[in-house]
Amino acid sequence: MVSFGQQSWGTDVGTLAEQLVASGYGPIITPVAETADRVRLTGAAMSPAQVEPGDLFVAVTGARAHGADFIDQVLQRGAAAVLTDPAGVAKVREAAGYRLPVIEVPGVREAAGPAAAAIYGTTATSDPALFGVTGTNGKTTTTYFLRSLLDTLLTGAGRKTGLIGTIEISVGSIDTGYERIASDMTTPEAVALHKLMHSFREKGVAAAAMEVSSHAISYQRISGLYYDVAGFTNLTQDHLDLHGTMEDYFAAKAELFRRARTRTSVITVDDAYGHQMAAEATGHVVTLATTGQPAQAHWEVTEVTAQGLGSAFTLVNRHTGEQIRTSTALPGSFNVSNAALAAVMVLEAAASTERTQGFTRADVVKALETAEPFHIQVPGRMQVIAERPAAIVDFAHNPDAMIRALGAVRRPGGGKLILVIGAAGERDVTKRPTMGAIAVRMADHVIISDDDPHGEDPAEIRAALMAGAQDAIATGGLTTRLEEISPRTEAIAAAVDAAGPEDTVLLAGRGHEGHQDVAGTRVEIDDRAELARALQARGFTTLAQPSAAGSTA
């Protein structure tokens, strides 16, 4: 393992080119000169506005322009060299002549990660140890669970953990709290990720939990990274606006579970896609079954029992007979699955002989059984705002996630279930009627409102949800109360007005998000704050929520 204080970074153009050749990228350097080869590179950037002196500027083709169109700005900011494609080379030479070295490669996005890794010192064994999670649903919660368990194991040794995902990028520990960086995308671009890895090393981060989206894999954002352990949650319909078919969506996810990218793969095999993923993964593959269905898996979840709003469960190793009893405070069987995946990922990391993790397998078992690492709140993921009525905010924004969320919050013998939903604009339109149908089949009172319309007409999005809901009511003989209310603040207030102390209110789709995008206009709204405000206005008691600086926020 790399020791802190010994890790260096930076390289020169000639050495970088040699490393790209060894990786199969076939770079061409111009001008051909020893002076160009010796130019020192101390950083990398893909955005012209983020270039710093000594940086390699990675110029890619964007949706509206080529990065090389901004070469004048890049030179003014002190770029030392450019990595780009043939079209970018022509633009650089036209604007700047031969004032700086240019490294030409056919696929810039593919080469950007290895280039940044060479500059920032990222290797297969450098800190932090990476724990990646992919799948349609559960990525965020699983990474928060991973971070919490890793914190429990590493804090006593004075080591820190990192988190990279939809809600935030953060670094810190249970004892010191977390330094946060706002996250604009689930997985940043490759160049930014390698710079982040370098920053993590400087801050003493031993391990990091990271969401890995299908977009990140398809757009080569994780190029040059190596995962100690990668976990798979599930695969259901989503992101077909990008991938087109479920087969292509699956293929994108499967790229994470290649031996060249991941040392150990932990695959949840609760459905056909899980079994297929386990069959296609290469390297060391460990399977996990969490739903009680018969499966030939290495690990299995058994003896699930209610514990408050959450669940206690047993992890059984089917090869050794070992049993580990642990629990999660978050509602829903899917959060048992998320917790089990996080637990097995860390157990398998501790058992690896290829890398020293700083904790033993016995340490992991003790933490799972006694430290309650999965008793945390995850922002906007089954986040409980009040208990009477039960008032919950969740990120469920696709059919499978809605089914899971609605099933989780339905209390046996309880009152009615009131649901507020919408759908994002400029996303997979085929799921909207399905979501409307699911809503009225599983809730007693459904209020259809707005999510993030983006550039679409909000009324048309609501109409698609309403059509699916109305059809389900008509064909199924349902008595569900169905309303359409916009804006969302009024929909939330109406949901709370309709609730009694024994009822449940679920706001689905937006989770932690703090604003809506309405035709390019930012509309400030946080479901958690709006729900708390509406509850308090009715005289209901709300729970204290973790602050932005708290360790569970």
C-alpha positions in Angstrom: 0.0 0.0 0.0 1.2 3.5 -0.7 2.2 5.4 2.4 1.2 9.0 3.0 4.2 11.3 2.7 5.8 9.1 0.0 3.2 9.7 -2.7 4.4 12.0 -5.4 2.6 13.3 -8.5 3.3 14.9 -11.8 5.1 13.6 -14.8 6.5 15.0 -18.1 5.0 14.9 -21.6 7.5 12.2 -22.8 6.9 9.8 -19.9 3.1 10.4 -20.2 3.2 9.5 -23.9 5.2 6.3 -23.1 2.6 5.3 -20.6 -0.2 5.9 -23.1 1.6 3.8 -25.6 1.9 1.0 -23.1 -1.8 1.2 -22.5 -2.6 0.9 -26.2 -3.6 4.5 -27.0 -1.0 5.2 -29.7 -0.4 8.9 -29.0 1.3 11.3 -31.4 3.3 14.2 -29.9 4.0 17.4 -31.7 6.3 19.1 -31.9 8.8 16.3 -31.9 11.5 17.7 -29.7 13.3 16.9 -26.4 12.1 20.2 -25.0 8.5 19.2 -25.6 9.1 15.8 -24.0 10.5 17.4 -20.9 7.6 19.8 -20.3 6.4 19.1 -16.7 2.7 18.3 -16.0 1.5 18.8 -12.5 -2.3 18.5 -13.0 -5.0 18.0 -15.5 -8.4 19.6 -16.4 -11.1 19.1 -18.9 -12.9 22.4 -18.3 -11.1 25.5 -19.6 -12.3 27.5 -16.6 -10.6 24.9 -14.2 -7.1 24.9 -15.9 -4.3 25.8 -13.5 -0.6 26.5 -14.4 1.2 23.3 -15.3 -2.0 21.4 -16.2 -2.6 19.1 -19.1 -5.7 20.4 -20.8 -7.9 17.5 -22.1 -9.9 18.9 -25.1 -12.9 16.8 -26.0 -15.8 17.3 -28.4 -18.8 18.6 -26.4 -22.5 19.0 -27.3 -22.0 22.6 -28.5 -18.3 23.1 -29.0 -14.9 21.4 -29.0 -12.7 22.0 -26.0 -9.9 23.1 -28.3 -12.0 26.1 -29.3 -11.0 27.6 -26.0 -7.3 27.3 -26.4 -6.6 31.0 -26.0 -8.3 31.0 -22.5 -6.4 27.8 -21.6 -3.0 29.3 -22.5 -3.8 32.4 -20.5 -4.5 30.1 -17.5 -1.1 28.4 -17.8 -1.8 25.1 -19.5 1.5 23.2 -20.2 0.2 20.8 -22.8 -3.0 19.5 -24.6 -4.4 16.0 -25.0 -6.9 16.0 -27.8 -8.2 14.3 -31.0 -7.2 15.1 -34.6 -9.9 17.7 -34.9 -8.6 19.4 -31.7 -5.0 19.3 -33.0 -6.0 21.4 -36.0 -7.8 23.9 -33.9 -4.9 24.2 -31.4 -2.4 24.7 -34.2 -4.5 27.3 -36.0 -5.0 29.3 -32.8 -1.6 28.8 -31.1 0.8 27.4 -33.5 3.5 25.3 -31.8 3.6 27.2 -28.5 2.9 24.1 -26.4 3.1 20.3 -26.9 0.0 18.5 -28.1 -0.6 14.8 -27.5 -3.0 13.4 -30.2 -5.1 10.3 -29.6 -8.1 8.9 -31.4 -10.3 8.5 -28.3 -9.7 11.4 -25.9 -12.3 10.4 -23.3 -10.8 6.9 -23.1 -7.3 8.2 -22.7 -8.1 11.0 -20.3 -8.4 8.7 -17.3 -5.1 6.9 -17.7 -3.4 10.2 -18.5 -4.8 11.8 -15.4 -3.9 8.7 -13.4 -0.2 9.0 -14.5 -0.1 12.7 -13.5 -1.8 12.3 -10.1 -0.3 9.0 -9.2 -3.4 6.8 -9.2 -2.5 3.1 -9.4 -4.2 -0.2 -8.6 -2.8 -0.2 -5.1 -2.7 3.5 -4.2 -5.0 4.9 -1.6 -7.9 5.3 -1.2 -9.2 1.7 -1.6 -12.2 2.2 -3.8 -15.6 0.5 -3.1 -17.8 1.1 -6.2 -21.6 0.5 -6.3 -23.7 0.3 -9.5 -27.3 -0.7 -10.3 -30.6 1.0 -11.0 -31.8 1.5 -7.4 -29.9 1.5 -4.1 -26.6 3.0 -5.1 -26.8 6.0 -2.8 -28.0 4.2 0.3 -25.4 1.4 -0.2 -22.5 3.9 -0.5 -23.7 5.7 2.7 -23.9 2.3 4.5 -20.4 1.5 3.2 -19.0 4.9 4.3 -20.5 4.3 7.8 -19.1 0.8 8.2 -15.7 1.9 6.9 -15.7 4.8 9.3 -16.4 2.5 12.2 -13.4 0.4 11.2 -10.9 3.1 10.3 -11.6 6.1 12.6 -9.9 4.4 15.6 -6.7 4.2 13.5 -6.9 7.9 12.6 -7.8 7.3 9.0 -10.5 9.0 7.0 -13.1 7.9 4.5 -14.4 9.4 1.3 -17.8 9.5 -0.4 -18.5 10.2 -4.1 -22.1 10.2 -5.3 -25.4 11.8 -6.3 -25.8 13.9 -3.1 -22.3 14.9 -2.2 -18.6 14.4 -2.4 -17.1 14.3 1.1 -14.1 13.4 3.1 -13.7 13.0 6.9 -14.6 10.7 9.8 -17.1 10.1 12.5 -14.9 11.9 15.0 -14.0 14.9 12.9 -17.1 15.3 10.8 -17.1 15.7 7.0 -15.8 18.3 4.6 -18.3 18.4 1.7 -18.2 19.4 -1.9 -21.4 19.8 -3.9 -21.9 17.1 -6.5 -23.2 18.0 -9.9 -23.3 14.5 -11.3 -23.3 11.0 -9.8 -19.8 10.4 -11.0 -17.5 13.3 -12.0 -15.4 13.3 -15.2 -12.3 11.1 -15.2 -9.8 14.0 -14.9 -11.7 15.4 -11.9 -11.9 11.9 -10.3 -8.1 11.4 -10.5 -7.5 14.9 -9.1 -10.0 14.0 -6.3 -8.1 10.7 -5.6 -4.9 12.8 -5.2 -6.7 15.2 -2.9 -8.1 12.2 -0.9 -4.5 10.9 -0.4 -3.3 14.2 0.8 -6.1 14.3 3.4 -5.4 10.8 4.7 -8.4 9.0 3.1 -7.8 5.2 3.4 -11.1 4.1 1.7 -13.8 5.7 -0.4 -17.4 4.6 -1.3 -18.4 5.6 -4.8 -21.6 5.5 -6.9 -20.9 4.3 -10.4 -23.7 5.2 -12.8 -24.2 3.7 -16.3 -23.5 7.2 -17.7 -20.1 7.3 -16.0 -19.2 3.9 -17.4 -20.5 4.7 -20.9 -18.8 8.1 -21.0 -15.5 6.7 -19.7 -15.6 8.8 -16.5 -14.1 5.9 -14.5 -11.3 5.2 -16.9 -8.0 4.7 -15.2 -9.5 3.8 -11.8 -9.3 0.4 -10.2 -11.8 -0.8 -7.6 -10.9 -3.1 -4.7 -14.5 -4.2 -4.5 -17.5 -3.4 -6.8 -21.1 -4.2 -5.8 -24.2 -4.7 -8.0 -27.7 -3.9 -6.5 -30.3 -4.6 -9.2 -31.3 -3.7 -12.8 -34.8 -2.3 -13.7 -36.1 0.0 -16.3 -34.4 3.4 -16.3 -32.1 5.6 -18.4 -33.4 4.1 -21.7 -33.2 7.6 -23.1 -29.5 7.0 -23.1 -29.1 3.3 -23.6 -32.1 2.5 -25.8 -32.6 -1.0 -24.6 -32.3 -3.0 -21.4 -29.6 -5.1 -23.1 -27.4 -2.1 -23.7 -28.2 -0.8 -20.2 -27.0 -4.1 -18.8 -23.9 -4.1 -21.0 -22.9 -0.7 -19.7 -23.2 -1.8 -16.0 -21.3 -5.1 -16.8 -18.2 -3.1 -17.8 -17.6 -2.4 -14.1 -17.2 -6.1 -13.3 -14.2 -6.8 -15.4 -10.9 -8.1 -13.8 -9.0 -5.3 -15.5 -11.1 -2.8 -13.5 -12.3 -4.5 -10.3 -10.5 -6.9 -8.0 -13.6 -8.5 -6.3 -17.2 -8.3 -7.6 -20.1 -8.7 -5.2 -23.3 -9.4 -7.2 -26.8 -9.4 -5.7 -28.6 -12.3 -7.5 -32.2 -11.6 -6.6 -33.3 -11.5 -10.2 -32.4 -12.7 -13.7 -30.1 -9.7 -14.3 -28.2 -10.4 -11.2 -27.6 -14.0 -12.2 -26.5 -12.9 -15.7 -24.2 -10.3 -14.2 -22.6 -12.9 -12.0 -22.1 -15.2 -14.9 -20.5 -12.5 -17.1 -18.3 -10.9 -14.4 -14.6 -11.8 -14.5 -12.1 -12.0 -11.7 -13.1 -12.9 -8.2 -17.0 -13.0 -8.1 -19.0 -13.3 -4.9 -22.8 -13.7 -5.0 -25.4 -12.5 -2.5 -29.1 -13.5 -2.2 -31.3 -11.2 -0.1 -35.0 -11.9 -0.9 -35.3 -15.4 0.6 -35.7 -17.0 -2.9 -33.7 -20.2 -3.5 -30.4 -19.3 -5.0 -26.9 -20.9 -5.1 -25.2 -17.9 -3.6 -22.1 -17.5 -1.5 -24.0 -15.2 1.0 -27.7 -15.2 1.9 -29.9 -13.0 4.0 -32.1 -14.9 6.5 -34.2 -14.3 9.6 -35.4 -10.8 8.7 -37.4 -9.4 11.6 -38.9 -5.9 12.2 -36.8 -3.6 14.5 -38.4 -0.3 14.9 -39.0 1.2 11.4 -36.1 -0.9 10.1 -35.1 -4.6 10.2 -32.6 -7.0 11.8 -31.3 -9.8 9.7 -28.7 -12.6 9.6 -26.0 -12.9 6.9 -25.2 -16.5 6.3 -22.1 -17.7 4.4 -23.3 -20.8 2.6 -19.8 -22.2 2.1 -18.6 -22.0 5.7 -21.9 -21.8 7.7 -20.8 -18.6 9.4 -23.7 -16.4 10.6 -23.5 -12.6 11.3 -26.5 -10.8 12.9 -26.8 -7.1 12.1 -29.5 -4.5 11.3 -30.6 -1.4 9.6 -32.8 1.5 10.8 -34.1 2.4 7.4 -37.6 1.0 6.3 -38.1 -1.6 3.6 -36.8 -4.9 2.5 -34.7 -3.2 -0.2 -32.7 -1.5 2.6 -31.9 -4.9 4.1 -30.5 -5.7 0.6 -28.5 -2.5 0.5 -27.1 -3.1 4.0 -26.3 -6.7 3.2 -24.4 -5.7 0.0 -22.4 -3.1 1.9 -21.6 -5.6 4.6 -20.4 -8.4 2.2 -18.4 -5.9 0.2 -16.4 -4.9 3.3 -16.1 -8.5 4.5 -14.7 -9.6 1.2 -12.3 -6.6 1.1 -11.0 -7.7 4.6 -10.5 -11.2 3.3 -8.4 -10.2 0.3 -4.8 -11.1 0.3 -3.9 -8.6 -2.5 -4.2 -5.5 -0.4 -3.9 -4.4 3.3 -7.1 -2.7 4.3 -6.1 -1.5 7.8 -8.8 -3.8 9.4 -9.3 -7.5 9.8 -12.3 -9.6 9.0 -12.9 -10.1 12.7 -13.0 -6.3 13.1 -15.8 -6.2 10.4 -17.8 -8.9 12.0 -17.6 -7.1 15.4 -18.7 -3.8 13.9 -21.6 -5.4 12.1 -22.8 -7.1 15.3 -22.3 -4.4 17.8 -21.7 -0.9 16.3 -25.0 -0.5 14.3 -23.2 1.0 11.2 -26.4 0.9 9.2 -28.4 3.0 11.7 -28.0 6.2 9.8 -30.2 8.6 7.8 -29.5 8.9 4.1 -30.6 12.3 2.7 -33.8 11.9 0.8 -33.7 8.1 0.9 -36.5 6.8 3.1 -35.9 9.8 5.2 -38.4 10.0 8.0 -39.7 13.5 8.7 -42.4 12.6 11.3 -43.8 9.5 12.9 -47.4 10.5 13.5 -48.4 10.7 10.8 -45.5 8.8 9.2 -44.1 11.3 6.8 -41.3 10.1 4.5 -39.3 11.5 1.6 -37.8 9.1 -0.9 -36.0 9.4 -4.3 -38.1 6.7 -6.0 -38.4 7.9 -9.5 -38.9 4.8 -11.6 -41.4 1.9 -11.6 -39.4 -0.6 -9.6 -38.3 2.0 -7.0 -41.9 3.1 -6.6 -43.1 -0.4 -5.9 -40.3 -0.9 -3.3 -40.9 2.4 -1.6 -44.7 2.0 -1.5 -44.4 -1.5 -0.2 -42.0 -0.4 2.5 -44.1 2.4 4.0 -47.4 0.6 4.0 -48.1 -0.2 7.7 -50.1 -3.3 8.4 -53.4 -2.3 10.0 -52.4 1.3 9.7 -54.2 4.2 8.2 -54.3 5.4 4.6 -51.3 5.9 2.4 -51.1 9.3 0.7 -48.6 9.7 -2.2 -47.2 12.7 -4.0 -45.4 11.9 -7.3 -44.2 13.5 -10.5 -41.9 12.6 -13.3 -38.8 14.3 -14.7 -38.9 15.9 -18.1 -36.6 15.0 -20.9 -36.2 11.5 -19.5 -37.6 8.1 -20.4 -41.3 8.9 -21.3 -42.4 5.3 -21.5 -42.3 4.8 -17.7 -44.8 7.7 -16.9 -48.1 5.8 -17.4 -46.6 2.8 -15.6 -45.7 5.0 -12.6 -49.2 6.4 -12.6 -50.7 3.0 -12.6 -48.5 1.7 -9.8 -49.3 4.8 -7.7 -53.1 4.2 -7.7 -52.8 0.4 -7.2 -50.6 0.7 -4.1 -51.7 4.0 -2.5 -55.1 5.1 -1.1 -54.7 8.7 -2.1 -52.5 9.9 -5.0 -51.6 13.5 -5.8 -49.8 13.9 -9.2 -47.7 17.0 -9.3 -44.4 18.2 -10.8 -40.8 16.9 -10.5 -38.2 18.5 -12.7 -39.9 19.4 -15.9 -36.7 20.7 -17.5 -37.7 21.9 -21.0 -41.0 20.0 -21.2 -44.5 21.3 -20.6 -45.2 20.2 -17.0 -48.9 19.8 -17.8 -48.0 17.2 -20.5 -45.9 15.2 -18.1 -48.6 15.2 -15.5 -51.1 14.2 -18.2 -49.1 11.0 -19.0 -49.0 10.0 -15.3 -52.7 10.8 -15.0 -53.5 8.7 -18.0 -51.8 5.6 -16.6 -53.5 6.2 -13.2 -57.0 6.7 -14.6 -56.7 3.6 -16.8 -55.6 1.5 -13.8 -58.6 2.8 -11.8 -61.1 2.2 -14.5 -59.8 -1.3 -15.5 -59.1 -2.4 -11.9 -62.2 -1.1 -10.2 -60.0 0.8 -7.8 -61.4 3.3 -5.2 -58.1 5.3 -5.0 -58.6 9.0 -4.6 -56.7 10.7 -7.5 -55.8 14.4 -7.8 -53.6 16.6 -9.9 -52.2 19.6 -8.1 -49.5 22.0 -9.2 -47.1 23.5 -8.0 -45.5 20.9 -5.8 -45.6 23.0 -2.7 -49.5 23.0 -2.9 -49.5 19.3 -3.5 -47.4 18.6 -0.4 -49.7 20.9 1.7 -52.7 19.0 0.3 -51.2 15.7 1.2 -50.6 16.7 4.8 -54.1 18.3 5.1 -55.6 14.9 4.1 -53.5 13.0 6.7 -54.5 11.9 10.2 -52.1 10.7 12.9 -52.4 7.0 11.8 -51.8 7.8 8.1 -48.6 7.8 6.0 -47.5 10.5 3.6 -44.8 9.7 1.1 -43.2 12.2 -1.2 -41.6 10.3 -4.0 -39.2 11.2 -6.8 -37.1 14.2 -5.6 -35.4 13.0 -2.5 -32.6 15.2 -1.4 -32.9 17.7 -4.3 -33.1 21.3 -3.4 -34.6 22.9 -6.5 -36.6 22.2 -9.6 -35.6 23.0 -13.2 -38.6 24.6 -14.9 -37.7 25.6 -18.5 -34.2 26.6 -17.3 -35.5 28.6 -14.3 -34.3 27.4 -10.9 -37.3 27.0 -8.5 -36.1 26.5 -4.9 -37.9 23.6 -3.2 -36.8 20.9 -0.8 -39.4 18.2 -0.2 -38.0 17.6 3.3 -38.4 21.2 4.3 -41.7 21.6 2.7 -43.1 18.5 4.3 -41.8 19.5 7.7 -43.3 23.0 7.3 -46.7 21.6 6.3 -46.8 19.1 9.2 -45.9 21.8 11.7 -48.6 24.1 10.3 -51.1 21.3 11.1 -49.7 21.0 14.6 -47.9 17.7 14.0 -44.5 17.0 15.6 -41.6 16.5 13.3 -38.3 14.8 14.0 -35.0 16.6 14.3 -33.1 16.3 11.0 -29.3 15.9 10.6 -27.7 19.2 9.8 -25.5 19.8 6.7 -22.5 19.5 8.9 -23.6 16.4 10.7 -22.0 13.0 10.2 -25.3 11.5 8.9 -26.4 14.2 6.5 
